[in-house]
């Protein structure tokens, strides 16, 4: 048996809040909308990955989601323009990422990151 993908499921009563955060601010595409479940994504190839952590690194709490972007400054500007408070960072971490934390509309802690070259 081989795992093909892992999907994060977030319980929410306000799907429009998810659309504003994940589609409008982060730029994910609407992949599926059945009314009771909406899926956002990107038509890119990704590695299957599941992280289990005792802490979030650098003394931070473990985030619920980590989202890698190609332009961290752009993501930071979009979050700030939308009035979403930055809870941590931006920070250059010793393991080679630059990142910041925000909360999505459902109070999930989201780690937005870019790998530094």
PEPEZI-V667705 format. One record per pair of residues at least 24 apart in sequence whose ideal C-beta (glycine too) atoms are under 10 Angstrom apart, sorted by sequence separation. I is the first residue (numbers start at 1). J is the second residue. If there is no record, write none. Layout:
i=I j=J
i=I j=J
This chain:
i=63 j=87
i=75 j=99
i=76 j=100
i=87 j=111
i=89 j=113
i=90 j=114
i=92 j=116
i=12 j=37
i=63 j=88
i=72 j=97
i=73 j=98
i=75 j=100
i=12 j=38
i=61 j=87
i=72 j=98
i=76 j=102
i=84 j=110
i=86 j=112
i=60 j=87
i=61 j=88
i=72 j=99
i=75 j=102
i=9 j=37
i=60 j=88
i=72 j=100
i=59 j=88
i=60 j=89
i=68 j=97
i=9 j=39
i=58 j=88
i=69 j=99
i=58 j=89
i=60 j=91
i=66 j=97
i=68 j=99
i=79 j=110
i=7 j=39
i=56 j=88
i=67 j=99
i=58 j=91
i=60 j=93
i=66 j=99
i=79 j=112
i=7 j=41
i=57 j=91
i=78 j=112
i=58 j=93
i=66 j=101
i=67 j=102
i=57 j=93
i=58 j=94
i=63 j=99
i=76 j=112
i=57 j=94
i=58 j=95
i=67 j=104
i=75 j=112
i=57 j=95
i=63 j=101
i=75 j=113
i=28 j=67
i=60 j=99
i=63 j=102
i=64 j=103
i=65 j=104
i=75 j=114
i=6 j=46
i=57 j=97
i=61 j=101
i=63 j=103
i=64 j=104
i=72 j=112
i=74 j=114
i=5 j=46
i=26 j=67
i=58 j=99
i=60 j=101
i=72 j=113
i=73 j=114
i=5 j=47
i=6 j=48
i=27 j=69
i=57 j=99
i=64 j=106
i=72 j=114
i=5 j=48
i=6 j=49
i=22 j=65
i=26 j=69
i=56 j=99
i=64 j=107
i=65 j=108
i=66 j=109
i=67 j=110
i=68 j=111
i=69 j=112
i=71 j=114
i=72 j=115
i=4 j=48
i=6 j=50
i=27 j=71
i=64 j=108
i=65 j=109
i=66 j=110
i=67 j=111
i=68 j=112
i=69 j=113
i=70 j=114
i=72 j=116
i=3 j=48
i=22 j=67
i=56 j=101
i=63 j=108
i=64 j=109
i=65 j=110
i=66 j=111
i=67 j=112
i=68 j=113
i=69 j=114
i=70 j=115
i=2 j=48
i=3 j=49
i=63 j=109
i=64 j=110
i=65 j=111
i=66 j=112
i=67 j=113
i=68 j=114
i=3 j=50
i=27 j=74
i=62 j=109
i=63 j=110
i=64 j=111
i=65 j=112
i=66 j=113
i=68 j=115
i=27 j=75
i=61 j=109
i=63 j=111
i=26 j=75
i=60 j=109
i=62 j=111
i=63 j=112
i=25 j=75
i=61 j=111
i=63 j=113
i=27 j=78
i=60 j=111
i=26 j=78
i=25 j=78
i=26 j=79
i=56 j=109
i=10 j=64
i=24 j=78
i=25 j=79
i=57 j=111
i=10 j=65
i=56 j=111
i=8 j=64
i=25 j=81
i=8 j=65
i=25 j=82
i=8 j=66
i=21 j=79
i=24 j=82
i=8 j=67
i=25 j=84
i=51 j=111
i=21 j=82
i=20 j=82
i=21 j=84
i=20 j=84
i=26 j=102
i=25 j=102
i=26 j=104
i=25 j=104
i=21 j=102
i=21 j=103
i=22 j=104
i=21 j=104
i=22 j=105
i=20 j=104
i=21 j=105
i=26 j=110
i=20 j=105
i=21 j=106
i=18 j=104
i=19 j=105
i=26 j=112
i=17 j=104
i=18 j=105
i=21 j=108
i=17 j=105
i=18 j=106
i=22 j=110
i=16 j=105
i=17 j=106
i=21 j=110
i=14 j=105
i=12 j=104
i=14 j=106
i=12 j=105
i=13 j=106
i=10 j=104
i=12 j=106
i=10 j=105
i=11 j=106
i=10 j=106
i=12 j=108
i=11 j=108
i=10 j=108
i=8 j=108
